[in-house]
């Protein structure tokens, strides 16, 4: 039990949900999905969701 308590916590449920949403938007490949990804990519530079959205847009090209 001590190891579990000391282990670093993974991403929160909200973060996992957001990351899945980015993957779905990238998979969808529609102009509307790209617009949402572009909005997400304008977020805080060191935020995971921003980095994922930027990565998805880079793969898009």
N, CA, C and O atoms as a CHARMM CRD file, in Angstrom:
* protein
*
  244
    1    1 UNK  N      0.81900  -1.19900   0.00000 PROA 1      0.00000
    2    1 UNK  CA     0.00000   0.00000   0.00000 PROA 1      0.00000
    3    1 UNK  C      0.86000   1.25900   0.00000 PROA 1      0.00000
    4    1 UNK  O      0.48500   2.27000  -0.59300 PROA 1      0.00000
    5    2 UNK  N      1.98200   1.19900   0.64800 PROA 2      0.00000
    6    2 UNK  CA     2.86900   2.36600   0.70800 PROA 2      0.00000
    7    2 UNK  C      3.32500   2.75700  -0.69400 PROA 2      0.00000
    8    2 UNK  O      3.38600   3.94700  -1.00600 PROA 2      0.00000
    9    3 UNK  N      3.64500   1.79000  -1.54000 PROA 3      0.00000
   10    3 UNK  CA     4.07500   2.08700  -2.91200 PROA 3      0.00000
   11    3 UNK  C      2.98200   2.77500  -3.70000 PROA 3      0.00000
   12    3 UNK  O      3.25700   3.71100  -4.45100 PROA 3      0.00000
   13    4 UNK  N      1.75200   2.33100  -3.54200 PROA 4      0.00000
   14    4 UNK  CA     0.65100   2.95900  -4.26500 PROA 4      0.00000
   15    4 UNK  C      0.45200   4.40500  -3.83100 PROA 4      0.00000
   16    4 UNK  O      0.13300   5.27200  -4.64400 PROA 4      0.00000
   17    5 UNK  N      0.64100   4.64800  -2.56400 PROA 5      0.00000
   18    5 UNK  CA     0.46500   5.99900  -2.05600 PROA 5      0.00000
   19    5 UNK  C      1.56800   6.91800  -2.57300 PROA 5      0.00000
   20    5 UNK  O      1.32400   8.10200  -2.80500 PROA 5      0.00000
   21    6 UNK  N      2.76400   6.39600  -2.75300 PROA 6      0.00000
   22    6 UNK  CA     3.89900   7.19900  -3.18700 PROA 6      0.00000
   23    6 UNK  C      3.98900   7.32600  -4.70600 PROA 6      0.00000
   24    6 UNK  O      4.69500   8.19300  -5.22100 PROA 6      0.00000
   25    7 UNK  N      3.28100   6.47000  -5.40900 PROA 7      0.00000
   26    7 UNK  CA     3.33500   6.50400  -6.87300 PROA 7      0.00000
   27    7 UNK  C      2.71600   7.80500  -7.38600 PROA 7      0.00000
   28    7 UNK  O      1.71600   8.28100  -6.84900 PROA 7      0.00000
   29    8 UNK  N      3.32000   8.37200  -8.42900 PROA 8      0.00000
   30    8 UNK  CA     2.73000   9.60100  -8.97400 PROA 8      0.00000
   31    8 UNK  C      1.35400   9.33200  -9.57800 PROA 8      0.00000
   32    8 UNK  O      1.12300   8.30400 -10.21300 PROA 8      0.00000
   33    9 UNK  N      0.47100  10.26200  -9.36700 PROA 9      0.00000
   34    9 UNK  CA    -0.88600  10.11700  -9.90000 PROA 9      0.00000
   35    9 UNK  C     -0.85500  10.36900 -11.40100 PROA 9      0.00000
   36    9 UNK  O     -0.09100  11.20600 -11.88000 PROA 9      0.00000
   37   10 UNK  N     -1.67200   9.65600 -12.12600 PROA 10     0.00000
   38   10 UNK  CA    -1.77700   9.85700 -13.56400 PROA 10     0.00000
   39   10 UNK  C     -2.65800  11.05300 -13.85100 PROA 10     0.00000
   40   10 UNK  O     -3.07200  11.76700 -12.93800 PROA 10     0.00000
   41   11 UNK  N     -2.94100  11.26900 -15.12200 PROA 11     0.00000
   42   11 UNK  CA    -3.80200  12.39900 -15.47400 PROA 11     0.00000
   43   11 UNK  C     -5.20000  12.23100 -14.88400 PROA 11     0.00000
   44   11 UNK  O     -5.68700  11.11300 -14.71600 PROA 11     0.00000
   45   12 UNK  N     -5.82200  13.33800 -14.58000 PROA 12     0.00000
   46   12 UNK  CA    -7.17100  13.31100 -14.01200 PROA 12     0.00000
   47   12 UNK  C     -8.17000  12.80600 -15.05100 PROA 12     0.00000
   48   12 UNK  O     -7.85700  12.71600 -16.23800 PROA 12     0.00000
   49   13 UNK  N     -9.34600  12.48600 -14.59800 PROA 13     0.00000
   50   13 UNK  CA   -10.40100  12.02400 -15.51000 PROA 13     0.00000
   51   13 UNK  C    -10.74100  13.10600 -16.53100 PROA 13     0.00000
   52   13 UNK  O    -10.98000  12.80600 -17.70000 PROA 13     0.00000
   53   14 UNK  N    -10.76400  14.35700 -16.09400 PROA 14     0.00000
   54   14 UNK  CA   -11.04400  15.46100 -17.02200 PROA 14     0.00000
   55   14 UNK  C     -9.95200  15.58700 -18.08400 PROA 14     0.00000
   56   14 UNK  O    -10.24300  15.84000 -19.25300 PROA 14     0.00000
   57   15 UNK  N     -8.70100  15.41100 -17.67400 PROA 15     0.00000
   58   15 UNK  CA    -7.59900  15.50600 -18.63200 PROA 15     0.00000
   59   15 UNK  C     -7.66400  14.35400 -19.63000 PROA 15     0.00000
   60   15 UNK  O     -7.48000  14.56500 -20.82900 PROA 15     0.00000
   61   16 UNK  N     -7.92100  13.14800 -19.15400 PROA 16     0.00000
   62   16 UNK  CA    -8.04300  12.00100 -20.06700 PROA 16     0.00000
   63   16 UNK  C     -9.18200  12.21700 -21.05100 PROA 16     0.00000
   64   16 UNK  O     -9.06700  11.87200 -22.22800 PROA 16     0.00000
   65   17 UNK  N    -10.27000  12.78200 -20.57400 PROA 17     0.00000
   66   17 UNK  CA   -11.42300  13.07000 -21.44200 PROA 17     0.00000
   67   17 UNK  C    -11.03700  14.08000 -22.52400 PROA 17     0.00000
   68   17 UNK  O    -11.39300  13.91800 -23.69100 PROA 17     0.00000
   69   18 UNK  N    -10.31200  15.11400 -22.12900 PROA 18     0.00000
   70   18 UNK  CA    -9.86300  16.12600 -23.08000 PROA 18     0.00000
   71   18 UNK  C     -8.91500  15.56100 -24.12100 PROA 18     0.00000
   72   18 UNK  O     -9.01600  15.89500 -25.30200 PROA 18     0.00000
   73   19 UNK  N     -7.99900  14.71200 -23.69500 PROA 19     0.00000
   74   19 UNK  CA    -7.04800  14.10200 -24.62500 PROA 19     0.00000
   75   19 UNK  C     -7.75600  13.16900 -25.61200 PROA 19     0.00000
   76   19 UNK  O     -7.40300  13.11000 -26.79000 PROA 19     0.00000
   77   20 UNK  N     -8.75200  12.44900 -25.11600 PROA 20     0.00000
   78   20 UNK  CA    -9.54500  11.59700 -26.03200 PROA 20     0.00000
   79   20 UNK  C    -10.29500  12.45500 -27.03300 PROA 20     0.00000
   80   20 UNK  O    -10.42000  12.08700 -28.20100 PROA 20     0.00000
   81   21 UNK  N    -10.79500  13.59800 -26.58100 PROA 21     0.00000
   82   21 UNK  CA   -11.52000  14.49400 -27.48400 PROA 21     0.00000
   83   21 UNK  C    -10.59700  15.00100 -28.58900 PROA 21     0.00000
   84   21 UNK  O    -11.01300  15.09600 -29.74400 PROA 21     0.00000
   85   22 UNK  N     -9.35400  15.32500 -28.25100 PROA 22     0.00000
   86   22 UNK  CA    -8.39900  15.77500 -29.26700 PROA 22     0.00000
   87   22 UNK  C     -8.16600  14.66400 -30.28700 PROA 22     0.00000
   88   22 UNK  O     -8.11500  14.92200 -31.49000 PROA 22     0.00000
   89   23 UNK  N     -8.02700  13.43600 -29.81000 PROA 23     0.00000
   90   23 UNK  CA    -7.82800  12.31000 -30.73800 PROA 23     0.00000
   91   23 UNK  C     -9.02900  12.13100 -31.66700 PROA 23     0.00000
   92   23 UNK  O     -8.85900  11.87600 -32.85900 PROA 23     0.00000
   93   24 UNK  N    -10.22300  12.26200 -31.13200 PROA 24     0.00000
   94   24 UNK  CA   -11.43000  12.12400 -31.95000 PROA 24     0.00000
   95   24 UNK  C    -11.50800  13.24700 -32.98200 PROA 24     0.00000
   96   24 UNK  O    -11.85300  13.00700 -34.13900 PROA 24     0.00000
   97   25 UNK  N    -11.18900  14.46800 -32.56800 PROA 25     0.00000
   98   25 UNK  CA   -11.21300  15.58700 -33.50800 PROA 25     0.00000
   99   25 UNK  C    -10.19900  15.36800 -34.63200 PROA 25     0.00000
  100   25 UNK  O    -10.49100  15.63200 -35.79800 PROA 25     0.00000
  101   26 UNK  N     -9.02000  14.89000 -34.27900 PROA 26     0.00000
  102   26 UNK  CA    -8.00000  14.62900 -35.29500 PROA 26     0.00000
  103   26 UNK  C     -8.46200  13.52800 -36.24200 PROA 26     0.00000
  104   26 UNK  O     -8.23400  13.60300 -37.44900 PROA 26     0.00000
  105   27 UNK  N     -9.10000  12.52700 -35.70000 PROA 27     0.00000
  106   27 UNK  CA    -9.59800  11.41300 -36.51600 PROA 27     0.00000
  107   27 UNK  C    -10.73000  11.86600 -37.43300 PROA 27     0.00000
  108   27 UNK  O    -10.83900  11.40300 -38.56900 PROA 27     0.00000
  109   28 UNK  N    -11.57000  12.77100 -36.93700 PROA 28     0.00000
  110   28 UNK  CA   -12.72300  13.22500 -37.71200 PROA 28     0.00000
  111   28 UNK  C    -12.28000  13.90900 -38.99900 PROA 28     0.00000
  112   28 UNK  O    -12.85200  13.67100 -40.06300 PROA 28     0.00000
  113   29 UNK  N    -11.27900  14.74100 -38.90100 PROA 29     0.00000
  114   29 UNK  CA   -10.72100  15.36200 -40.09000 PROA 29     0.00000
  115   29 UNK  C    -11.61000  16.36700 -40.80100 PROA 29     0.00000
  116   29 UNK  O    -11.39600  16.64200 -41.98100 PROA 29     0.00000
  117   30 UNK  N    -12.58000  16.91200 -40.13000 PROA 30     0.00000
  118   30 UNK  CA   -13.48400  17.88000 -40.75600 PROA 30     0.00000
  119   30 UNK  C    -12.96100  19.30100 -40.53000 PROA 30     0.00000
  120   30 UNK  O    -12.16000  19.53100 -39.62300 PROA 30     0.00000
  121   31 UNK  N    -13.40800  20.24300 -41.34400 PROA 31     0.00000
  122   31 UNK  CA   -13.01800  21.64100 -41.11000 PROA 31     0.00000
  123   31 UNK  C    -13.42700  22.13700 -39.71500 PROA 31     0.00000
  124   31 UNK  O    -12.68900  22.89400 -39.08400 PROA 31     0.00000
  125   32 UNK  N    -14.58900  21.71400 -39.24100 PROA 32     0.00000
  126   32 UNK  CA   -15.03300  22.12600 -37.90600 PROA 32     0.00000
  127   32 UNK  C    -14.11100  21.54500 -36.82500 PROA 32     0.00000
  128   32 UNK  O    -13.78200  22.23000 -35.85600 PROA 32     0.00000
  129   33 UNK  N    -13.70000  20.29800 -36.99100 PROA 33     0.00000
  130   33 UNK  CA   -12.78400  19.67500 -36.02800 PROA 33     0.00000
  131   33 UNK  C    -11.45000  20.40100 -36.03100 PROA 33     0.00000
  132   33 UNK  O    -10.85900  20.62000 -34.97400 PROA 33     0.00000
  133   34 UNK  N    -10.97400  20.77500 -37.20600 PROA 34     0.00000
  134   34 UNK  CA    -9.71300  21.51100 -37.29700 PROA 34     0.00000
  135   34 UNK  C     -9.82400  22.86700 -36.60200 PROA 34     0.00000
  136   34 UNK  O     -8.87900  23.31000 -35.95000 PROA 34     0.00000
  137   35 UNK  N    -10.96200  23.52000 -36.73600 PROA 35     0.00000
  138   35 UNK  CA   -11.16700  24.81400 -36.07600 PROA 35     0.00000
  139   35 UNK  C    -11.10000  24.66900 -34.55600 PROA 35     0.00000
  140   35 UNK  O    -10.52100  25.51700 -33.87700 PROA 35     0.00000
  141   36 UNK  N    -11.68200  23.60900 -34.02700 PROA 36     0.00000
  142   36 UNK  CA   -11.64300  23.37700 -32.57400 PROA 36     0.00000
  143   36 UNK  C    -10.20900  23.08300 -32.14000 PROA 36     0.00000
  144   36 UNK  O     -9.75300  23.59100 -31.11500 PROA 36     0.00000
  145   37 UNK  N     -9.50100  22.26700 -32.91300 PROA 37     0.00000
  146   37 UNK  CA    -8.10500  21.96700 -32.57400 PROA 37     0.00000
  147   37 UNK  C     -7.25200  23.23500 -32.58700 PROA 37     0.00000
  148   37 UNK  O     -6.37000  23.40100 -31.74500 PROA 37     0.00000
  149   38 UNK  N     -7.51300  24.11600 -33.53000 PROA 38     0.00000
  150   38 UNK  CA    -6.76300  25.37200 -33.58900 PROA 38     0.00000
  151   38 UNK  C     -7.02300  26.22900 -32.35200 PROA 38     0.00000
  152   38 UNK  O     -6.10900  26.87000 -31.83400 PROA 38     0.00000
  153   39 UNK  N     -8.25600  26.23900 -31.88500 PROA 39     0.00000
  154   39 UNK  CA    -8.57700  26.96900 -30.64400 PROA 39     0.00000
  155   39 UNK  C     -7.84300  26.35400 -29.45700 PROA 39     0.00000
  156   39 UNK  O     -7.27300  27.06600 -28.63000 PROA 39     0.00000
  157   40 UNK  N     -7.86300  25.02900 -29.38300 PROA 40     0.00000
  158   40 UNK  CA    -7.18100  24.34700 -28.28300 PROA 40     0.00000
  159   40 UNK  C     -5.67100  24.56500 -28.34300 PROA 40     0.00000
  160   40 UNK  O     -5.01400  24.66100 -27.30600 PROA 40     0.00000
  161   41 UNK  N     -5.12500  24.64300 -29.54400 PROA 41     0.00000
  162   41 UNK  CA    -3.68300  24.82200 -29.71400 PROA 41     0.00000
  163   41 UNK  C     -3.22800  26.21100 -29.27200 PROA 41     0.00000
  164   41 UNK  O     -2.03100  26.43000 -29.08300 PROA 41     0.00000
  165   42 UNK  N     -4.14700  27.14400 -29.10400 PROA 42     0.00000
  166   42 UNK  CA    -3.81200  28.49200 -28.65400 PROA 42     0.00000
  167   42 UNK  C     -3.81700  28.62000 -27.13400 PROA 42     0.00000
  168   42 UNK  O     -3.72200  29.72700 -26.60400 PROA 42     0.00000
  169   43 UNK  N     -3.92500  27.50500 -26.43800 PROA 43     0.00000
  170   43 UNK  CA    -3.96500  27.53500 -24.97900 PROA 43     0.00000
  171   43 UNK  C     -2.59500  27.77000 -24.36700 PROA 43     0.00000
  172   43 UNK  O     -1.65000  28.15600 -25.05600 PROA 43     0.00000
  173   44 UNK  N     -2.50000  27.53600 -23.08500 PROA 44     0.00000
  174   44 UNK  CA    -1.23800  27.69800 -22.35400 PROA 44     0.00000
  175   44 UNK  C     -0.16700  26.80100 -22.98400 PROA 44     0.00000
  176   44 UNK  O     -0.40800  25.61200 -23.19800 PROA 44     0.00000
  177   45 UNK  N      1.00500  27.35400 -23.28000 PROA 45     0.00000
  178   45 UNK  CA     2.02200  26.60700 -24.01800 PROA 45     0.00000
  179   45 UNK  C      2.46400  25.29300 -23.36300 PROA 45     0.00000
  180   45 UNK  O      2.80600  24.33900 -24.06100 PROA 45     0.00000
  181   46 UNK  N      2.45800  25.24000 -22.04300 PROA 46     0.00000
  182   46 UNK  CA     2.92000  24.02000 -21.38700 PROA 46     0.00000
  183   46 UNK  C      1.77600  23.10800 -20.93000 PROA 46     0.00000
  184   46 UNK  O      2.01200  22.14600 -20.19900 PROA 46     0.00000
  185   47 UNK  N      0.56500  23.39300 -21.34400 PROA 47     0.00000
  186   47 UNK  CA    -0.57900  22.54700 -20.99700 PROA 47     0.00000
  187   47 UNK  C     -0.61700  21.31600 -21.90200 PROA 47     0.00000
  188   47 UNK  O     -0.37100  21.41500 -23.10400 PROA 47     0.00000
  189   48 UNK  N     -0.92000  20.17800 -21.33200 PROA 48     0.00000
  190   48 UNK  CA    -0.96600  18.92300 -22.08600 PROA 48     0.00000
  191   48 UNK  C     -1.95100  18.98500 -23.23900 PROA 48     0.00000
  192   48 UNK  O     -1.65500  18.52200 -24.34000 PROA 48     0.00000
  193   49 UNK  N     -3.10500  19.54800 -22.99400 PROA 49     0.00000
  194   49 UNK  CA    -4.13200  19.62700 -24.03300 PROA 49     0.00000
  195   49 UNK  C     -3.66700  20.50200 -25.19700 PROA 49     0.00000
  196   49 UNK  O     -3.92700  20.18800 -26.35800 PROA 49     0.00000
  197   50 UNK  N     -2.98600  21.58900 -24.88500 PROA 50     0.00000
  198   50 UNK  CA    -2.45600  22.46600 -25.93100 PROA 50     0.00000
  199   50 UNK  C     -1.42000  21.72400 -26.76600 PROA 50     0.00000
  200   50 UNK  O     -1.44700  21.78100 -27.99600 PROA 50     0.00000
  201   51 UNK  N     -0.50900  21.02900 -26.09500 PROA 51     0.00000
  202   51 UNK  CA     0.53300  20.28300 -26.81300 PROA 51     0.00000
  203   51 UNK  C     -0.07500  19.20100 -27.68900 PROA 51     0.00000
  204   51 UNK  O      0.36700  19.00400 -28.82000 PROA 51     0.00000
  205   52 UNK  N     -1.07700  18.50000 -27.18700 PROA 52     0.00000
  206   52 UNK  CA    -1.72100  17.44900 -27.97600 PROA 52     0.00000
  207   52 UNK  C     -2.43400  18.02600 -29.19600 PROA 52     0.00000
  208   52 UNK  O     -2.37200  17.45800 -30.28600 PROA 52     0.00000
  209   53 UNK  N     -3.10900  19.15800 -29.00600 PROA 53     0.00000
  210   53 UNK  CA    -3.80400  19.79200 -30.12600 PROA 53     0.00000
  211   53 UNK  C     -2.80100  20.25700 -31.18200 PROA 53     0.00000
  212   53 UNK  O     -3.04000  20.09500 -32.37800 PROA 53     0.00000
  213   54 UNK  N     -1.68500  20.83000 -30.74500 PROA 54     0.00000
  214   54 UNK  CA    -0.65200  21.25500 -31.69700 PROA 54     0.00000
  215   54 UNK  C     -0.08000  20.06700 -32.45200 PROA 54     0.00000
  216   54 UNK  O      0.16300  20.13800 -33.65700 PROA 54     0.00000
  217   55 UNK  N      0.12800  18.99000 -31.73700 PROA 55     0.00000
  218   55 UNK  CA     0.64900  17.78400 -32.37200 PROA 55     0.00000
  219   55 UNK  C     -0.33500  17.23500 -33.40300 PROA 55     0.00000
  220   55 UNK  O      0.06600  16.82100 -34.49200 PROA 55     0.00000
  221   56 UNK  N     -1.60100  17.23200 -33.06300 PROA 56     0.00000
  222   56 UNK  CA    -2.63200  16.75400 -33.98600 PROA 56     0.00000
  223   56 UNK  C     -2.67700  17.62700 -35.23100 PROA 56     0.00000
  224   56 UNK  O     -2.82400  17.11700 -36.34200 PROA 56     0.00000
  225   57 UNK  N     -2.55300  18.93900 -35.05600 PROA 57     0.00000
  226   57 UNK  CA    -2.55600  19.83700 -36.20500 PROA 57     0.00000
  227   57 UNK  C     -1.31100  19.64200 -37.06600 PROA 57     0.00000
  228   57 UNK  O     -1.38100  19.74700 -38.29000 PROA 57     0.00000
  229   58 UNK  N     -0.18800  19.36400 -36.44000 PROA 58     0.00000
  230   58 UNK  CA     1.05000  19.12900 -37.20400 PROA 58     0.00000
  231   58 UNK  C      0.92700  17.87700 -38.05800 PROA 58     0.00000
  232   58 UNK  O      1.42900  17.83900 -39.18200 PROA 58     0.00000
  233   59 UNK  N      0.26900  16.86400 -37.53700 PROA 59     0.00000
  234   59 UNK  CA     0.06200  15.62100 -38.29700 PROA 59     0.00000
  235   59 UNK  C     -0.94300  15.83700 -39.41900 PROA 59     0.00000
  236   59 UNK  O     -0.92000  15.12400 -40.42300 PROA 59     0.00000
  237   60 UNK  N     -1.81800  16.80800 -39.25400 PROA 60     0.00000
  238   60 UNK  CA    -2.87000  17.09200 -40.21200 PROA 60     0.00000
  239   60 UNK  C     -2.29100  17.54000 -41.55300 PROA 60     0.00000
  240   60 UNK  O     -2.83200  17.21800 -42.61100 PROA 60     0.00000
  241   61 UNK  N     -1.19600  18.28000 -41.50100 PROA 61     0.00000
  242   61 UNK  CA    -0.61900  18.90500 -42.70600 PROA 61     0.00000
  243   61 UNK  C      0.06500  17.90700 -43.59900 PROA 61     0.00000
  244   61 UNK  O      0.59700  18.27700 -44.64600 PROA 61     0.00000
